[in-house]
């Protein structure tokens, strides 16, 4: 299995698209499986959006049920924060179920939000982890819905992280 991720971040996307096209055209005769993960750049979509050549399966994450994504994000956060709580013995019931639910709702379907929150909170020292959790939870409730961009909570989180970094 070859996993390919981040093609959309390459400088030479037309060449990457050509490489993908070669792989896809030969996929049935190659003794490998490809797992390709990418944001939908136009040139890549052109290659990946072609009629199904050979044995190609496509899974578009934005077509996955939101409940499944939320459940995965919640499980990820639970496991991550269990490890953080071990470092901070006085935080055995941390985060609370309600805090975790807010973090999951703020993540929406963006795993990057979930991972960034975990990294931001988990990298804090002792009591600062609780403070950081409160900061993230305390971001306005209006961020959780109402016609806003799915990236609004992520933008707000990045602002919180940058503010915390500049205050160090």
C-alpha positions in Angstrom: 0.0 0.0 0.0 1.3 3.4 -0.9 -0.3 6.4 0.9 -0.2 9.7 -0.9 -1.3 12.9 0.9 -0.9 16.6 0.4 -0.5 16.6 -3.4 -2.5 19.9 -3.4 0.4 21.5 -1.6 2.9 20.7 -4.3 4.2 23.5 -6.5 3.9 21.4 -9.7 0.3 20.2 -9.6 0.1 19.5 -13.3 3.0 17.0 -13.0 1.4 15.4 -10.0 -1.9 15.1 -11.9 0.0 13.4 -14.7 1.7 11.0 -12.3 -1.7 10.1 -10.7 -3.2 9.5 -14.1 -0.4 7.1 -14.9 -0.9 5.2 -11.6 -4.7 5.1 -12.2 -4.3 3.8 -15.8 -2.0 1.1 -14.6 -3.6 0.3 -11.2 -5.0 -3.1 -12.2 -1.6 -4.4 -13.4 0.5 -3.0 -10.5 1.1 -5.2 -7.4 0.3 -2.3 -5.1 -2.7 -0.4 -3.8 -2.8 3.4 -3.7 -4.5 5.5 -1.0 -4.7 9.1 -2.2 -5.8 11.8 0.1 -6.1 15.3 -1.2 -8.1 18.5 -1.1 -10.0 19.1 -4.3 -7.6 21.1 -6.5 -9.0 21.5 -10.1 -6.2 19.6 -11.8 -6.4 16.8 -9.4 -10.1 16.7 -9.6 -9.8 16.3 -13.3 -7.8 13.2 -12.9 -9.6 11.7 -9.9 -13.0 12.7 -11.3 -12.7 10.6 -14.5 -15.0 7.6 -14.9 -13.9 4.7 -12.8 -10.9 3.2 -14.5 -10.2 -0.4 -13.5 -10.5 -1.0 -9.8 -10.6 2.5 -8.4 -12.9 3.4 -5.5 -13.5 6.9 -4.4 -14.6 8.2 -1.0 -15.3 11.9 -0.8 -15.2 12.9 2.9 -17.7 15.6 2.4 -20.2 12.9 1.4 -19.7 10.9 4.6 -22.5 11.2 7.1 -21.8 14.0 9.6 -22.7 11.7 12.5 -19.9 9.2 11.6 -17.4 12.0 11.3 -18.5 13.4 14.7 -18.2 10.0 16.3 -14.7 9.6 14.9 -13.7 13.1 16.1 -15.1 12.4 19.6 -13.3 9.1 19.9 -10.0 10.8 18.8 -10.4 13.5 21.4 -11.4 11.1 24.2 -8.3 9.0 23.6 -6.0 12.0 23.2 -7.2 13.7 26.4 -7.0 10.5 28.4 -3.3 10.7 27.7 -3.2 14.3 28.7 -5.1 13.6 31.9 -2.6 11.0 32.9 0.1 13.7 33.0 -2.1 15.9 35.2 -3.2 13.5 38.0 -5.7 16.0 39.5 -7.6 16.0 36.2 -8.9 12.4 36.2 -12.4 13.3 35.0 -11.1 15.7 32.4 -12.5 16.9 30.1 -16.1 16.7 31.2 -18.6 15.2 28.8 -20.1 18.6 28.2 -16.7 20.1 27.3 -16.0 17.2 25.0 -19.4 17.7 23.3 -18.7 21.4 22.7 -15.3 20.6 21.2 -16.9 18.0 18.9 -19.5 20.4 17.8 -16.9 23.1 17.1 -14.9 20.6 15.0 -17.9 20.1 12.7 -16.5 17.8 10.1 -13.0 19.3 10.2 -10.5 16.8 11.7 -7.9 19.5 11.5 -9.8 21.5 14.1 -9.9 18.4 16.4 -6.2 17.7 16.0 -5.2 21.4 16.5 -7.3 21.7 19.7 -5.7 18.6 21.1 -2.2 19.8 20.2 -2.9 23.3 21.7 -4.4 22.0 24.9 -2.1 19.0 25.3 1.1 20.9 24.9 0.3 23.2 27.9 1.9 22.8 31.3 -0.1 21.5 34.2 -2.9 23.9 35.1 -2.5 25.7 31.8 -4.2 22.8 30.0 -7.4 23.6 32.0 -7.0 27.3 31.1 -6.5 26.6 27.4 -9.6 24.3 27.5 -11.6 27.1 29.0 -10.4 29.5 26.4 -11.4 27.2 23.5 -14.7 26.3 25.1 -15.4 30.0 25.9 -15.2 31.1 22.3 -18.6 32.5 21.4 -21.5 30.1 21.1 -22.5 31.9 17.8 -19.5 30.1 16.3 -21.3 26.8 16.5 -23.8 27.4 13.8 -25.9 29.8 11.9 -24.7 30.1 8.3 -21.0 30.6 9.1 -18.2 29.1 7.1 -17.2 25.7 8.3 -13.7 27.3 8.8 -15.0 30.0 11.2 -14.3 28.0 14.3 -10.9 27.0 13.0 -10.0 30.7 12.3 -11.1 31.6 15.8 -9.0 28.8 17.2 -5.9 29.9 15.3 -6.5 33.4 16.7 -6.6 32.0 20.2 -3.4 30.0 19.6 -1.6 33.1 18.2 -2.7 35.3 21.0 -1.5 32.7 23.6 1.9 32.4 21.8 2.3 36.2 21.7 1.6 36.4 25.4 4.4 34.0 26.4 
